[in-house]
Amino acid sequence: METIAAQNADVVSSIGAQLQQLASQEQITILYACESGSRAWGFPSPDSDYDVRFIYLRPLEWYLSIEDRPDTIDLPIDSLLDINGWDLRKALKLFKGSNSAIYEWIQSPIVYRADGNLPHKLLELAQQYYAPRAGIHHYLNMATNCYRESLQTDTVKLKKYFYALRPILAAKSIVTYQTFPPMVFNDLLSLISDRPDILAEIDRLLTIKSTANEATTIAPIPLFNDFIRTEIEHCEAAVKLIPKHETDGAAIDRLFRKLVLTQA
């Protein structure tokens, strides 16, 4: 029987081949490609798909047109691969606006392709551009929606607890440190080092999830529901005290021009 490691190696090879083919067909440079979902967060199931996200660059002439042009590329989604990317201009605009997805991408522990040093350059600019207030609202919305829509039933999909715990801990991290939160779930757990009961239950569920499929359900866990609800209330109160973040785009524009001009 093929091992999980061998299966993963085959998938990673397929991802690399598809990115290479895409770059050739679209005449783009893929500056960065990474894993963005549960495999990067640190709690995949054996049948979790691969959420591949990438940032790409067109030739200079593409950016010198008065026409509005597509700024995303999406490959057909199947049961294993979900691959899509953003044009560099779109990615940098969203970075300036504190889009949480791109701040996660540049921290991803699973990198499929890197041309140049884009994630490191963006990490250097992150403190200048990241808006804690916007980040808290993003993760609060994720946690609140999951809590209300998925955790109030007689049976709960196991993965939904992680889809609520990770964002509420991310929001808690921003409240605590006033900067963008770690992407990896385990890196957020130090925030609740004073809650061994929560940590023990998380560890138990991680063990189950590592061998269970995506559809696995469990009985509701009152300990988690109470914790998530309390933290949502705490973050909702805290975010009101955080001022809005204002900055200009000069540094982002310089990075954009530098990268685009390399295509001249």
C-alpha positions as a Markdown table, in Angstrom:
| # | Residue | x | y | z |
|---|---|---|---|---|
| 1 | Met | 0.0 | 0.0 | 0.0 |
| 2 | Glu | 1.3 | 3.5 | -0.9 |
| 3 | Thr | 2.2 | 5.5 | 2.2 |
| 4 | Ile | 0.7 | 8.9 | 3.0 |
| 5 | Ala | 4.2 | 10.5 | 2.5 |
| 6 | Ala | 4.5 | 9.0 | -0.9 |
| 7 | Gln | 1.0 | 10.2 | -1.8 |
| 8 | Asn | 1.8 | 13.7 | -0.6 |
| 9 | Ala | 5.1 | 13.6 | -2.7 |
| 10 | Asp | 3.1 | 12.7 | -5.8 |
| 11 | Val | 0.6 | 15.5 | -5.1 |
| 12 | Val | 3.4 | 18.1 | -4.6 |
| 13 | Ser | 5.0 | 17.0 | -7.8 |
| 14 | Ser | 1.6 | 17.4 | -9.6 |
| 15 | Ile | 1.2 | 20.9 | -8.1 |
| 16 | Gly | 4.6 | 21.9 | -9.3 |
| 17 | Ala | 3.9 | 20.5 | -12.8 |
| 18 | Gln | 0.6 | 22.3 | -13.0 |
| 19 | Leu | 2.1 | 25.6 | -11.9 |
| 20 | Gln | 4.9 | 25.3 | -14.5 |
| 21 | Gln | 2.4 | 24.5 | -17.2 |
| 22 | Leu | 0.2 | 27.5 | -16.1 |
| 23 | Ala | 3.1 | 29.8 | -16.2 |
| 24 | Ser | 4.0 | 28.8 | -19.7 |
| 25 | Gln | 0.4 | 29.0 | -21.0 |
| 26 | Glu | -0.4 | 32.3 | -19.4 |
| 27 | Gln | 3.1 | 33.8 | -20.0 |
| 28 | Ile | 3.3 | 34.7 | -16.3 |
| 29 | Thr | 6.0 | 34.6 | -13.7 |
| 30 | Ile | 4.8 | 32.9 | -10.5 |
| 31 | Leu | 6.5 | 34.8 | -7.8 |
| 32 | Tyr | 5.2 | 32.8 | -4.9 |
| 33 | Ala | 3.0 | 29.7 | -4.4 |
| 34 | Cys | 2.0 | 28.2 | -1.1 |
| 35 | Glu | -0.5 | 26.1 | 0.8 |
| 36 | Ser | -3.2 | 28.2 | 2.4 |
| 37 | Gly | -5.7 | 25.8 | 4.1 |
| 38 | Ser | -5.8 | 23.2 | 6.8 |
| 39 | Arg | -2.6 | 21.6 | 5.7 |
| 40 | Ala | -0.8 | 24.9 | 6.3 |
| 41 | Trp | -2.8 | 25.7 | 9.5 |
| 42 | Gly | -1.6 | 22.3 | 10.9 |
| 43 | Phe | -4.8 | 20.3 | 11.3 |
| 44 | Pro | -5.5 | 18.4 | 8.0 |
| 45 | Ser | -7.5 | 15.3 | 7.7 |
| 46 | Pro | -6.2 | 12.5 | 5.5 |
| 47 | Asp | -8.7 | 13.5 | 2.8 |
| 48 | Ser | -8.2 | 17.2 | 3.0 |
| 49 | Asp | -7.7 | 18.9 | -0.3 |
| 50 | Tyr | -4.7 | 21.1 | -1.2 |
| 51 | Asp | -5.5 | 24.8 | -1.2 |
| 52 | Val | -2.7 | 26.2 | -3.4 |
| 53 | Arg | -2.5 | 30.0 | -3.7 |
| 54 | Phe | -0.1 | 31.9 | -5.8 |
| 55 | Ile | 0.9 | 35.5 | -6.8 |
| 56 | Tyr | 1.9 | 36.1 | -10.4 |
| 57 | Leu | 3.4 | 38.8 | -12.5 |
| 58 | Arg | 2.5 | 39.6 | -16.1 |
| 59 | Pro | 4.9 | 41.2 | -18.7 |
| 60 | Leu | 5.3 | 45.0 | -18.4 |
| 61 | Glu | 3.0 | 45.7 | -21.3 |
| 62 | Trp | 0.1 | 44.1 | -19.4 |
| 63 | Tyr | 0.2 | 46.9 | -16.8 |
| 64 | Leu | 0.5 | 49.7 | -19.4 |
| 65 | Ser | -3.0 | 49.3 | -20.8 |
| 66 | Ile | -6.1 | 51.5 | -20.2 |
| 67 | Glu | -8.3 | 48.4 | -20.3 |
| 68 | Asp | -9.5 | 46.6 | -17.2 |
| 69 | Arg | -8.0 | 43.1 | -17.3 |
| 70 | Pro | -8.6 | 40.0 | -15.2 |
| 71 | Asp | -6.5 | 39.9 | -12.1 |
| 72 | Thr | -7.1 | 36.3 | -11.0 |
| 73 | Ile | -6.4 | 32.9 | -12.4 |
| 74 | Asp | -8.5 | 29.9 | -11.2 |
| 75 | Leu | -7.9 | 26.4 | -12.2 |
| 76 | Pro | -10.9 | 23.9 | -12.1 |
| 77 | Ile | -11.4 | 22.6 | -8.6 |
| 78 | Asp | -11.4 | 18.9 | -8.0 |
| 79 | Ser | -11.6 | 16.7 | -4.9 |
| 80 | Leu | -7.8 | 17.0 | -4.3 |
| 81 | Leu | -6.6 | 20.4 | -5.7 |
| 82 | Asp | -7.9 | 23.9 | -5.4 |
| 83 | Ile | -5.5 | 26.2 | -7.2 |
| 84 | Asn | -5.9 | 29.9 | -7.8 |
| 85 | Gly | -3.8 | 33.0 | -7.9 |
| 86 | Trp | -3.8 | 36.8 | -7.8 |
| 87 | Asp | -2.0 | 39.2 | -10.0 |
| 88 | Leu | 0.7 | 41.1 | -8.2 |
| 89 | Arg | -1.1 | 44.4 | -8.4 |
| 90 | Lys | -4.2 | 42.9 | -6.8 |
| 91 | Ala | -2.1 | 41.1 | -4.1 |
| 92 | Leu | -0.3 | 44.3 | -3.2 |
| 93 | Lys | -3.5 | 46.3 | -3.1 |
| 94 | Leu | -5.0 | 43.8 | -0.7 |
| 95 | Phe | -1.8 | 43.6 | 1.3 |
| 96 | Lys | -2.1 | 47.4 | 1.8 |
| 97 | Gly | -5.7 | 47.0 | 2.9 |
| 98 | Ser | -4.7 | 44.4 | 5.5 |
| 99 | Asn | -6.4 | 41.5 | 3.7 |
| 100 | Ser | -5.9 | 38.6 | 6.2 |
| 101 | Ala | -5.5 | 36.0 | 3.5 |
| 102 | Ile | -2.3 | 37.4 | 2.0 |
| 103 | Tyr | -0.8 | 37.9 | 5.5 |
| 104 | Glu | -1.3 | 34.2 | 6.1 |
| 105 | Trp | 0.1 | 33.3 | 2.7 |
| 106 | Ile | 3.4 | 35.0 | 3.3 |
| 107 | Gln | 3.8 | 33.0 | 6.6 |
| 108 | Ser | 2.8 | 29.6 | 5.1 |
| 109 | Pro | 5.1 | 26.7 | 6.2 |
| 110 | Ile | 4.4 | 24.9 | 2.9 |
| 111 | Val | 5.9 | 26.8 | -0.1 |
| 112 | Tyr | 5.6 | 25.2 | -3.5 |
| 113 | Arg | 7.4 | 27.8 | -5.6 |
| 114 | Ala | 9.3 | 31.0 | -4.9 |
| 115 | Asp | 10.9 | 33.3 | -7.5 |
| 116 | Gly | 12.7 | 36.1 | -5.8 |
| 117 | Asn | 12.0 | 37.1 | -2.2 |
| 118 | Leu | 8.5 | 38.4 | -2.3 |
| 119 | Pro | 7.2 | 37.0 | 1.1 |
| 120 | His | 10.2 | 38.3 | 2.9 |
| 121 | Lys | 9.8 | 41.8 | 1.3 |
| 122 | Leu | 6.2 | 41.9 | 2.4 |
| 123 | Leu | 7.0 | 40.7 | 5.9 |
| 124 | Glu | 9.4 | 43.7 | 6.1 |
| 125 | Leu | 6.5 | 46.0 | 5.2 |
| 126 | Ala | 3.9 | 44.2 | 7.3 |
| 127 | Gln | 4.3 | 46.3 | 10.5 |
| 128 | Gln | 3.9 | 49.5 | 8.4 |
| 129 | Tyr | 0.7 | 48.3 | 6.7 |
| 130 | Tyr | -1.1 | 45.9 | 8.9 |
| 131 | Ala | -4.3 | 47.3 | 10.5 |
| 132 | Pro | -5.1 | 45.4 | 13.7 |
| 133 | Arg | -8.7 | 46.6 | 13.8 |
| 134 | Ala | -9.4 | 45.2 | 10.3 |
| 135 | Gly | -7.7 | 41.9 | 11.2 |
| 136 | Ile | -9.7 | 41.5 | 14.4 |
| 137 | His | -13.0 | 42.1 | 12.5 |
| 138 | His | -12.0 | 39.6 | 9.8 |
| 139 | Tyr | -11.3 | 36.8 | 12.3 |
| 140 | Leu | -14.2 | 37.7 | 14.5 |
| 141 | Asn | -16.6 | 37.3 | 11.6 |
| 142 | Met | -15.1 | 33.9 | 10.8 |
| 143 | Ala | -15.4 | 32.7 | 14.3 |
| 144 | Thr | -18.8 | 34.1 | 15.0 |
| 145 | Asn | -20.3 | 32.7 | 11.8 |
| 146 | Cys | -18.9 | 29.3 | 12.4 |
| 147 | Tyr | -20.0 | 29.4 | 16.1 |
| 148 | Arg | -23.6 | 30.4 | 15.2 |
| 149 | Glu | -24.1 | 28.3 | 12.0 |
| 150 | Ser | -22.1 | 25.1 | 12.8 |
| 151 | Leu | -21.7 | 24.6 | 16.5 |
| 152 | Gln | -25.3 | 24.9 | 17.7 |
| 153 | Thr | -26.5 | 21.5 | 16.4 |
| 154 | Asp | -26.9 | 18.1 | 17.9 |
| 155 | Thr | -23.9 | 16.8 | 16.0 |
| 156 | Val | -21.0 | 18.9 | 14.9 |
| 157 | Lys | -18.5 | 18.4 | 12.1 |
| 158 | Leu | -15.2 | 17.8 | 13.9 |
| 159 | Lys | -13.3 | 20.2 | 11.6 |
| 160 | Lys | -15.8 | 23.1 | 12.4 |
| 161 | Tyr | -14.3 | 23.3 | 15.9 |
| 162 | Phe | -11.0 | 24.1 | 14.4 |
| 163 | Tyr | -12.6 | 26.5 | 12.0 |
| 164 | Ala | -13.9 | 28.4 | 15.0 |
| 165 | Leu | -10.9 | 28.0 | 17.3 |
| 166 | Arg | -8.2 | 29.1 | 14.9 |
| 167 | Pro | -9.9 | 32.5 | 14.0 |
| 168 | Ile | -10.9 | 33.3 | 17.5 |
| 169 | Leu | -7.4 | 32.7 | 18.7 |
| 170 | Ala | -6.1 | 34.8 | 15.8 |
| 171 | Ala | -8.3 | 37.6 | 16.9 |
| 172 | Lys | -7.2 | 37.2 | 20.5 |
| 173 | Ser | -3.5 | 37.3 | 19.3 |
| 174 | Ile | -4.1 | 40.6 | 17.5 |
| 175 | Val | -5.8 | 42.1 | 20.5 |
| 176 | Thr | -2.9 | 41.0 | 22.7 |
| 177 | Tyr | 0.1 | 41.9 | 20.4 |
| 178 | Gln | -1.4 | 44.5 | 18.1 |
| 179 | Thr | 0.1 | 42.9 | 15.0 |
| 180 | Phe | -0.9 | 40.2 | 12.5 |
| 181 | Pro | -1.3 | 36.7 | 14.0 |
| 182 | Pro | 0.7 | 33.5 | 13.3 |
| 183 | Met | -0.8 | 31.3 | 10.6 |
| 184 | Val | 0.0 | 28.0 | 12.2 |
| 185 | Phe | -2.6 | 26.9 | 14.7 |
| 186 | Asn | -0.1 | 25.5 | 17.2 |
| 187 | Asp | 1.7 | 28.9 | 17.3 |
| 188 | Leu | -1.5 | 30.4 | 18.7 |
| 189 | Leu | -1.9 | 28.0 | 21.6 |
| 190 | Ser | 0.5 | 29.9 | 23.8 |
| 191 | Leu | -2.3 | 32.4 | 24.2 |
| 192 | Ile | -4.2 | 29.9 | 26.3 |
| 193 | Ser | -1.3 | 28.4 | 28.3 |
| 194 | Asp | -3.4 | 29.1 | 31.4 |
| 195 | Arg | -6.2 | 26.8 | 30.1 |
| 196 | Pro | -4.8 | 23.2 | 30.4 |
| 197 | Asp | -8.3 | 21.9 | 30.1 |
| 198 | Ile | -8.8 | 23.6 | 26.7 |
| 199 | Leu | -5.3 | 22.5 | 25.5 |
| 200 | Ala | -5.9 | 18.9 | 26.5 |
| 201 | Glu | -9.2 | 18.8 | 24.6 |
| 202 | Ile | -7.6 | 20.4 | 21.5 |
| 203 | Asp | -4.8 | 17.8 | 21.6 |
| 204 | Arg | -7.4 | 15.0 | 21.8 |
| 205 | Leu | -9.3 | 16.3 | 18.8 |
| 206 | Leu | -6.2 | 16.9 | 16.8 |
| 207 | Thr | -5.3 | 13.2 | 17.3 |
| 208 | Ile | -8.8 | 12.2 | 16.1 |
| 209 | Lys | -8.7 | 14.5 | 13.1 |
| 210 | Ser | -5.4 | 13.2 | 11.9 |
| 211 | Thr | -7.0 | 9.9 | 11.0 |
| 212 | Ala | -10.7 | 10.9 | 10.5 |
| 213 | Asn | -12.2 | 12.1 | 7.2 |
| 214 | Glu | -13.5 | 15.6 | 6.6 |
| 215 | Ala | -17.1 | 14.6 | 7.1 |
| 216 | Thr | -16.6 | 13.1 | 10.6 |
| 217 | Thr | -19.0 | 14.4 | 13.2 |
| 218 | Ile | -18.9 | 14.5 | 17.0 |
| 219 | Ala | -21.2 | 15.5 | 19.9 |
| 220 | Pro | -21.0 | 19.2 | 20.8 |
| 221 | Ile | -18.3 | 20.1 | 23.3 |
| 222 | Pro | -19.7 | 22.6 | 25.9 |
| 223 | Leu | -16.2 | 23.5 | 27.1 |
| 224 | Phe | -15.3 | 24.7 | 23.6 |
| 225 | Asn | -18.6 | 26.4 | 23.0 |
| 226 | Asp | -18.3 | 28.4 | 26.2 |
| 227 | Phe | -14.7 | 29.3 | 25.5 |
| 228 | Ile | -15.4 | 30.4 | 21.9 |
| 229 | Arg | -18.5 | 32.5 | 23.0 |
| 230 | Thr | -16.5 | 34.2 | 25.8 |
| 231 | Glu | -13.6 | 35.0 | 23.6 |
| 232 | Ile | -15.9 | 36.4 | 20.9 |
| 233 | Glu | -17.4 | 38.7 | 23.5 |
| 234 | His | -14.0 | 39.7 | 24.7 |
| 235 | Cys | -12.7 | 40.6 | 21.2 |
| 236 | Glu | -15.8 | 42.4 | 20.3 |
| 237 | Ala | -15.3 | 44.7 | 23.3 |
| 238 | Ala | -11.6 | 45.1 | 22.7 |
| 239 | Val | -11.7 | 46.0 | 19.0 |
| 240 | Lys | -13.8 | 49.1 | 19.8 |
| 241 | Leu | -10.8 | 50.5 | 21.6 |
| 242 | Ile | -8.4 | 50.1 | 18.7 |
| 243 | Pro | -8.0 | 53.1 | 16.4 |
| 244 | Lys | -8.2 | 52.9 | 12.7 |
| 245 | His | -4.9 | 52.4 | 10.9 |
| 246 | Glu | -3.9 | 54.9 | 8.2 |
| 247 | Thr | -0.9 | 54.7 | 5.9 |
| 248 | Asp | 0.0 | 55.7 | 2.3 |
| 249 | Gly | 1.0 | 53.3 | -0.4 |
| 250 | Ala | 4.4 | 54.7 | -1.3 |
| 251 | Ala | 6.4 | 51.7 | -0.2 |
| 252 | Ile | 4.1 | 49.3 | -1.9 |
| 253 | Asp | 4.2 | 51.3 | -5.1 |
| 254 | Arg | 8.0 | 51.2 | -5.1 |
| 255 | Leu | 7.9 | 47.4 | -4.6 |
| 256 | Phe | 5.4 | 47.0 | -7.4 |
| 257 | Arg | 7.4 | 49.1 | -9.9 |
| 258 | Lys | 10.6 | 47.3 | -9.0 |
| 259 | Leu | 9.1 | 43.9 | -9.7 |
| 260 | Val | 7.2 | 45.0 | -12.8 |
| 261 | Leu | 10.2 | 46.6 | -14.4 |
| 262 | Thr | 12.1 | 43.4 | -14.1 |
| 263 | Gln | 9.8 | 42.2 | -16.8 |
| 264 | Ala | 10.8 | 44.9 | -19.2 |
